[in-house]
Amino acid sequence: MRSLMALVVAATLAVPAVAAERGYEQSQVRVQTADLDLSTAVGQRQLDKRLSLAMVRLCGAPVFYSRDELADLDACYADAMKASAPQVEAARAQRSVAVASTR
């Protein structure tokens, strides 16, 4: 059974149930964003690095580098990024608005 892994961005954001009817196992990893200034390129790069590390925790890393294994990992990464995309964008927008409103 394939596992669908969902990234949870920020301390309090929750990922909606994704494709539960397709027989996926649901897992979550929290990605902290409160300490990042997402209005800067440095903050964006740090978030991208944290998301990449979270995907490895969720989906794993290749062991044998077989075509099937790499395809499964690519699918897992794509599913995780798709599931987390609304939260990632919301976190980026919220931090940008918060920074803009305090200036």
C-alpha positions as a printed Julia matrix, in Angstrom:
103×3 Matrix{Float64}:
   0.0    0.0     0.0
   1.38   3.39   -0.97
   1.57   6.04    1.68
   0.31   9.53    1.06
   2.19  11.9     3.26
   0.93  15.37    4.01
   3.12  18.19    5.2
   1.7   20.37    7.9
   3.03  23.89    7.58
   3.35  26.07   10.67
   2.51  25.14   14.19
  -1.27  25.34   13.95
  -2.19  24.7    10.32
  -3.8   21.37    9.49
  -3.74  19.53    6.2
  -7.15  18.46    4.93
  -7.72  14.75    4.42
  -6.34  13.89    1.0
  -7.46  10.92   -1.03
  -8.4    8.76    1.95
 -10.75   6.8    -0.29
  -7.84   5.78   -2.52
  -6.36   3.56    0.2
  -3.52   5.86    1.18
  -2.06   5.85    4.64
  -2.12   9.37    6.1
   0.88  10.84    7.92
   1.85  14.35    8.91
   5.02  16.26    9.71
   4.89  19.73   11.19
   7.06  22.37    9.56
   7.7   25.4    11.73
   7.4   28.76   10.01
   6.92  31.16   12.92
  10.63  31.92   13.14
  11.01  32.61    9.4
  10.65  35.96    7.67
   8.86  34.69    4.58
   8.89  38.13    2.99
  12.62  37.68    2.26
  14.44  35.39   -0.16
  16.44  33.93    2.75
  13.23  33.04    4.6
  11.78  31.46    1.45
  14.93  29.34    0.96
  14.82  28.23    4.59
  11.18  27.21    4.2
  11.99  25.28    1.01
  14.81  23.46    2.82
  12.52  22.58    5.73
   9.86  21.3     3.31
  12.43  19.15    1.52
  13.62  17.64    4.8
  10.01  17.0     5.85
   9.32  15.18    2.57
  12.31  12.91    3.14
  11.01  12.16    6.65
   7.59  11.35    5.23
   8.43   9.57    2.0
  11.89   8.23    2.74
  15.01   8.34    0.64
  16.0    5.97   -2.15
  17.77   2.8    -1.05
  18.42   0.92   -4.28
  17.69   3.73   -6.75
  15.59   1.38   -8.86
  13.23   2.87  -11.4
  10.16   1.7    -9.45
  11.48   3.02   -6.15
  12.3    6.41   -7.64
   8.88   6.57   -9.3
   7.16   5.82   -5.97
   9.24   8.48   -4.2
   8.5   11.03   -6.9
   4.79  10.28   -6.6
   4.94  10.59   -2.81
   6.8   13.92   -3.03
   4.33  15.23   -5.61
   1.33  14.17   -3.51
   2.83  15.73   -0.37
   3.59  19.01   -2.12
   0.14  19.11   -3.68
  -1.52  18.46   -0.3
   0.56  21.09    1.46
   0.49  23.76   -1.28
  -2.53  25.68    0.09
  -0.94  25.85    3.54
   2.45  26.84    2.22
   0.92  29.66    0.18
  -1.25  30.75    3.12
   1.78  30.85    5.42
   3.73  32.87    2.87
   0.84  35.28    2.36
   0.1   35.64    6.06
   3.7   36.4     6.93
   3.95  38.88    4.06
   0.78  40.65    5.16
   1.91  40.68    8.79
   5.25  42.18    7.84
   3.64  44.73    5.52
   1.07  45.78    8.12
   3.67  46.46   10.82
   5.72  48.86    8.72
